[in-house]
């Protein structure tokens, strides 16, 4: 860990002023950042602790949704009675992530910003275009078990490791952001994270000086909400594949199908074509297969992670079968 | 006085059973437990030493070659940096267990990515780590170092080779035959306490507080590394936060701390990062195994073949002893066993809990399951039918043998269904449910050990030995042994361990600690009893001691009459080890569920039945079994080291990415201890139990996966992708 200056503002306005400049890094729960600082993957000169800014409440919105403050802990969100009853996919996704101790510290905003767990990103003696632009990607011809099969690029095949954001993507939640000059903007979670492309060091759309203030969930949705996370270890492991699903039936046909996937890409993967394909059809094995065909039509494995392609197909089928009560 | 025994003959007197205190074998909670859970038991990095400087190891970023130069000046210019040390005595690998000499030295020569090449000393840990990460090193790399064990010509370990009869012929004529190739991936010990040392010189004598399993060997290894006499070295290791083989030999941070403290003229602490613990201590080698079994129509083995390929660095003697129990577990007169080692430039391979059987037994037990299916013989019965009367290769009698009882009692307790077996008979929603079983075997070892037991005038006792307690319960069983022999409660016995100023114990490793140190303590107590009997005017064999007094007579304090009595027990393994085959035996039973969509496997319940001689403490012994079964679950389902194919570096080097089982992976586990007296294993009739619980258990889980869903997975760990690949449609 390099020496750094620690600043701890009392107000959002003060924090905005402090967080400008390339050298400042915000810290909330610190569950990811501190590890990366010890490894010198992150070497901020200034750390701005935002723990005194409030933003730690879950409030009802006018249009019937919920606004989760950026500093609400994962534990608090998962245990909130309204979340549990109206947005169970979110509670389940959060509880599928990390460990109790980590969830007690991790925050809504911090969780959205957590960085990849790629082995080459976290080892500063190995090449990584995300950590050190231009140094190459160690994973593409290395150990890529955890890595992406959708939306990868020749410079990076890392995955976004979180669970919470996958559920938020299925729910079509919105990230509220304030910039250094006080102007505000909203970005759908589905657009918040970026694909690696030629700029793999950019995980998301946040600009220098911007601070996440909240995530807003839309009004209560009809249908079954499921979160399925596949992993060899039953806790404290990142997803090999995960699926967040909100599925509603009308009679014998699917009326709503919002699906997002974790473990497959540099972002929670949301493909609007899946909803178009599924809605209005009667659920059966053939339909689930065509949904998987669509989802995975451009999937590319890197040897070690080839298994994710059939695994995603099977997991999607399991989730759709459960949600639609279809026997496969 | 020293009471010495070199055991050459079986001891069937079971003298311990005539003692009166009744504390040995009881489920006594660990006597150091309170100190540990309240944080007052100091681990290696926690000894209160003043004026400490902090050392951090610098590791190589090439595979093989030479360090040409190090920019020491730049590092020394960084804040707080006191020294950049690349002394030729620094060690570059950990010593193998019982090496008793310095491991590889000379940090200028690099043999694997991640090898220590220097230590940086600074005022603070953060400063040292920062400087270590930024040390500029120029290398001359020697290209082409082999990294893939399958791509080099292996060396045969000739002392493991067995070629009896004609296995090929036996396979050809057999009514039933199984011929399988099975692989296992590397494992890490993953002890909770990272490797750490504090070294402090006083004149020409150095004291090192360290986290080590075998001080009696480690002192020689450290002295040899430093080039000093052993009497100038003191090692202290009172509490060890898990070893599992990774702390058998002196590791790089211990030598580095001693050299650095001498160089900067003040005490130095060196703590390995979690990543360094993974990368520069020991890995269990991956294995590729071939199993061949040939049987008659009733499943009786006529042919037995087990071959294995493992790997290690050049110049390492250790080769994962995959075949260790295969030599004697089952009969079959046509036998072919062969162990080969590939020399590659990954980090050092060495002992990780139950070296050999941890990976050899699961493979063998999968082959036995395949044979059971082919013959139609119940898997439990198949194993019972193949228990040999004596060691089938050396014609040696077994010291004692509880495999049949463990199989039978375990099957009954588990509720094993001995009816016809077929995969995919039970489904619970998305999950296929099935059962499987396996035998357990782990060779029994003992080591030379000394302990001094002193009866103090007040009638309480004190024990001193440099024996270690690596979280296994040594403190407690030593107190129980003294209590049993001298008629004392455990609270009246002060046990002092882990200091080389005390008599040399056996150290903890290879499951030998309990039987070895227990025997030394037993011998010291026998000698004390001789003296007490004389004072009491009776024979030792008639001396009944209980609750601090001679039964119906004087208290110990009265008998001692203000004097102190002290005896050293000295136990040595004798010829009996060469005239018998001694092993712990057992059986595992598992019920698992496999998700038919995702291939995820979860263990519903497990049972282990084990015979390992006299039980010294029913609670700590059971805990060892539970730990072993937990390791079995890890080896079966999750644990695998992954090495980069281009530079051989270990990529998943922390506890987030190296997946030991979490609580949720470990279901209801039942342990059945099938107690016995082994007259050969030790004078206290006890055998080792530290490792037996993982010697075959992963095989029981593999067989249960097959029974559940029909996937015969031949590569461990059986991760969802591998289960799916093997699952029939």
Contacts between the chains, C-beta under 8 A, distances in Angstrom:
chain1	res1	chain2	res2	distance
A	1	B	126	5.0
A	1	B	129	6.8
A	1	B	130	6.9
A	2	B	130	5.8
A	3	B	79	7.6
A	3	B	126	7.6
A	38	B	129	7.8
A	38	B	273	8.0
A	39	B	275	7.9
A	40	B	130	7.6
A	40	B	133	5.2
A	117	B	656	7.2
A	117	B	657	7.1
A	119	B	642	7.8
A	119	B	651	4.0
A	119	B	652	6.4
A	119	B	657	6.9
A	120	B	651	7.7
A	123	B	275	7.9
A	123	B	649	7.8
A	123	B	651	7.6
A	124	B	133	6.8
A	125	B	61	4.6
A	126	B	644	7.9
A	126	B	649	7.5
A	138	B	644	7.5
A	141	B	645	7.6
A	141	B	646	7.1
A	142	B	644	5.1
A	142	B	645	6.8
A	142	B	646	6.8
A	142	B	651	7.2
A	143	B	642	4.7
A	143	B	643	7.7
A	143	B	644	6.0
A	143	B	645	7.8
A	143	B	651	4.6
A	143	B	652	7.7
A	145	B	642	6.9
A	230	B	598	4.6
A	230	B	600	6.1
A	230	B	720	6.2
A	231	B	600	7.4
A	231	B	720	7.8
A	232	B	600	7.1
A	232	B	637	6.0
A	232	B	638	4.9
A	232	B	659	6.4
A	232	B	717	7.2
A	232	B	719	4.5
A	232	B	720	5.9
A	233	B	637	7.7
A	233	B	638	4.9
A	233	B	659	4.5
A	233	B	661	6.9
A	233	B	662	6.0
A	233	B	665	6.1
A	234	B	602	6.4
A	234	B	662	6.6
A	234	B	664	4.4
A	234	B	665	5.2
A	235	B	662	4.6
A	235	B	663	7.5
A	235	B	664	4.7
A	235	B	665	7.6
A	236	B	656	7.2
A	236	B	662	5.2
A	237	B	659	6.1
A	240	B	720	6.6
A	240	B	721	7.6
A	241	B	598	8.0
A	307	B	720	7.9
A	307	B	721	3.5
A	307	B	724	7.2
A	307	B	725	7.5
A	310	B	724	6.8
A	311	B	598	6.7
A	311	B	599	7.6
A	311	B	720	6.7
A	311	B	721	6.6
A	311	B	724	6.8
A	314	B	597	4.7
A	314	B	598	6.1
A	314	B	599	8.0
A	314	B	724	7.2
A	315	B	597	6.4
A	315	B	598	5.7
A	317	B	597	6.4
A	318	B	430	6.4
A	318	B	595	7.8
A	318	B	597	3.7
A	318	B	598	6.6
A	322	B	430	8.0
